Amino acid sequence: MSQKLSSRQQAQLTFLQTIPPKFPRMMAVIEQMAALRADEAVVRGFARQLDELKAQAQGFNLAKLGETLGVMATMLRRTGGLQVRVRGLRELLGSLKINYDAALRAANTPEADGAD
């Protein structure tokens, strides 16, 4: 690799590489909820996945990504109209993808002053 990345950035990249395969499942669960086909076990599993990803993101110092995942978990668990939750989750999934791209860019950019 021609770039010199810090060990923190390398750890962040390793974690970030695990996220994109989860995007299709997230979208599938949201669409199942919209079509009234998602049972409670699927929704609870999705919430658990969001919580785990949030904890991992915060552990790797990816605050914006962790915050978005936390808001998604909160939106998923809130009471009220299903369509409001589904719309919110769709918008937050888009926000998650944007924050993921930003985190990936930051992790791939070498730090100044050779900090490691």
VOGU-3710 file (C-alpha; in Angstrom, 3 decimals, decimal comma):
1> msqklssrqq> 0,000/0,000/0,000  1,481/3,334/-0,999  -0,287/5,221/1,816  0,869/5,085/5,408  -2,209/4,567/7,541  -2,183/4,530/11,331  -3,100/1,365/13,190  -6,374/3,037/14,231  -7,234/3,721/10,583  -6,376/0,155/9,611
11> aqltflqtip> -8,682/-1,155/12,357  -11,425/1,210/11,195  -11,043/-0,014/7,601  -11,285/-3,625/8,719  -14,516/-2,859/10,577  -15,929/-0,725/7,759  -15,442/-3,563/5,263  -17,950/-5,663/7,228  -20,792/-3,136/6,868  -21,729/-3,054/3,120
21> pkfprmmavi> -22,879/-6,702/3,022  -25,415/-5,786/5,725  -27,070/-2,993/3,718  -29,242/-5,323/1,565  -30,535/-7,165/4,652  -31,339/-3,863/6,350  -33,296/-2,711/3,302  -35,056/-6,081/3,067  -36,236/-5,910/6,686  -37,458/-2,330/6,223
31> eqmaalrade> -39,386/-3,349/3,098  -40,840/-6,381/4,916  -42,044/-4,031/7,634  -43,627/-1,778/5,004  -45,447/-4,756/3,459  -46,532/-6,054/6,900  -44,558/-9,274/6,391  -41,901/-8,806/9,109  -42,601/-10,762/12,280  -41,451/-9,602/15,696
41> avvrgfarql> -38,403/-11,894/15,745  -37,048/-10,373/12,516  -37,547/-6,838/13,830  -35,870/-7,685/17,157  -32,947/-9,276/15,301  -32,594/-6,150/13,178  -32,601/-3,955/16,307  -29,960/-6,181/17,905  -27,802/-5,943/14,773  -28,086/-2,142/14,809
51> delkaqaqgf> -27,108/-2,029/18,493  -24,074/-4,260/17,903  -22,916/-2,195/14,939  -23,392/0,993/16,962  -21,236/-0,327/19,808  -18,537/-1,453/17,392  -18,577/1,864/15,509  -18,210/3,797/18,746  -15,393/1,466/19,778  -13,529/2,355/16,586
61> nlaklgetlg> -14,125/6,093/17,170  -16,617/6,425/14,296  -19,025/8,741/16,096  -21,278/9,835/13,209  -21,731/6,261/12,003  -22,504/5,079/15,538  -24,934/7,927/16,084  -26,862/7,099/12,906  -27,041/3,424/13,868  -28,315/4,393/17,326
71> vmatmlrrtg> -31,020/6,642/15,886  -32,068/3,805/13,552  -32,392/1,424/16,523  -34,426/4,013/18,421  -36,684/4,598/15,407  -37,202/0,855/15,037  -38,280/0,468/18,665  -40,523/3,500/18,924  -44,256/3,205/19,159  -46,701/4,815/16,814
81> glqvrvrglr> -47,548/4,409/13,194  -45,713/1,759/11,229  -45,511/3,897/8,105  -43,815/6,703/10,060  -41,203/4,238/11,344  -40,688/2,721/7,895  -40,215/6,127/6,277  -37,819/7,189/9,020  -35,813/3,976/8,678  -35,583/4,403/4,901
91> ellgslkiny> -34,268/7,941/5,318  -31,866/6,887/8,062  -30,546/4,040/5,897  -29,684/6,629/3,257  -27,993/8,720/5,941  -26,120/5,629/7,148  -24,749/5,038/3,659  -23,595/8,662/3,414  -21,924/8,479/6,841  -20,352/5,150/5,868
101> daalraantp> -18,824/6,726/2,752  -17,483/9,633/4,810  -15,996/7,278/7,416  -14,401/5,181/4,681  -12,877/8,280/3,085  -11,520/9,471/6,442  -10,055/6,058/7,252  -8,348/5,894/3,844  -6,784/9,358/4,165  -3,326/9,250/5,781
111> eadgad> -3,060/11,269/8,979  -0,734/14,268/9,048  2,450/14,339/11,153  2,893/10,543/10,871  0,724/9,893/13,924  0,518/6,205/14,798
//
